[in-house]
Amino acid sequence: MGTGDIEDRPAAGDRSGIVLGSNQYGKAEVRVVRIERDTARHRIADLNVTSLLRGDYEECYRGGDNAHVLATDTQKNTIYAFAKEYGISSPEEFLLTLGRHFTGSVPWTTGGRWEAEQFGWERIPVQGRGHDHSFVRTGQEVRTAAVTIADGVEHVLGGLKDLLVLKSTGSEFHGFPRDKYTTLPETTDRILATSVTARWRFLPAAGADYDASYAAVKALLLETFAQTHSLSLQQTIFAIGERILQERAELAEIRFVMPNKHHYLMDLGPFGLQNNNEVFIVGDRPYGLMNTAVTRAGQAEAPAAWEWLAGFC
Ligand SMILES: O=c1[nH]c(=O)c2[nH]c(=O)[nH]c2[nH]1
């Protein structure tokens, strides 16, 4: 007698008219630290890695047949084994090594997505010199990388998130339309603050130096934010993207997710005090939100590189 569980019911097969849609599976957020200790001056790489495989998994989903299911546990173990065997030079290269391994050695895996966050550590200064094996976490931002392999094509994204920047002047916002719901005063002097999340796509076969690109993009981003007299956050974002693409030939496009972290002038009038743009209430929510892509005219798009990355458009 049947248990009433789903396996006891007659298989509907394709007759149900229900088909398996897009899918990927794997292990998320594998935390791995690799110490390079070939000399007394150690180096550290600290990653949070996600591996997601795509391919022929129809029989697993429809029939419970796991013959094609490389266990998520195996994917996790591969990440640790590769950290030993290949080291972690840059997150982009580490993810490419993983992606090529899975698509090259598991016949039914035709593609996938590999993502990493990299947490920065810098040497603790002792008597003017960075210590050999003692580190302190860097606090400015988290580096990110994402590799997608789809239809035999590799897409590589570098990126960063949680990079907080603020201008205490040099930011205006006016000239916007007013309707019966508009209360925002125009301003020629406000605080502009945002938390930058950005991802940049490398041109195919660029043979890029990912670490050099990362350092250059971050520096250009910060410099352009500082040097742009802002008429809106949107204008500042485009200026940053334009400058980065002008300077970095290895990149096809850059996309941003940028909240406008509002700072409201506090009314000190009730206390008999004048507020000359000095004291602000820091808004938490709601916040403005800009999702922006800056690309090269005529450049082929690569939608597969961006699918599944929340917030990027
Ligand atoms: O830079 C800005 N862009 C906007 O679109 C906007 N809207 C708003 O209320 N404040 C701002 N600031």
The ligand as an ORCA input file, in Angstrom:
! r2SCAN-3c Opt
* xyz 0 1
  O      20.765     63.436     -6.661
  C      19.544     63.323     -6.532
  N      18.822     62.729     -7.518
  C      17.465     62.550     -7.431
  O      16.817     62.008     -8.371
  C      16.838     63.015     -6.268
  N      15.537     62.992     -5.842
  C      15.516     63.538     -4.602
  O      14.480     63.670     -3.877
  N      16.770     63.947     -4.230
  C      17.604     63.628     -5.246
  N      18.938     63.765     -5.394
*
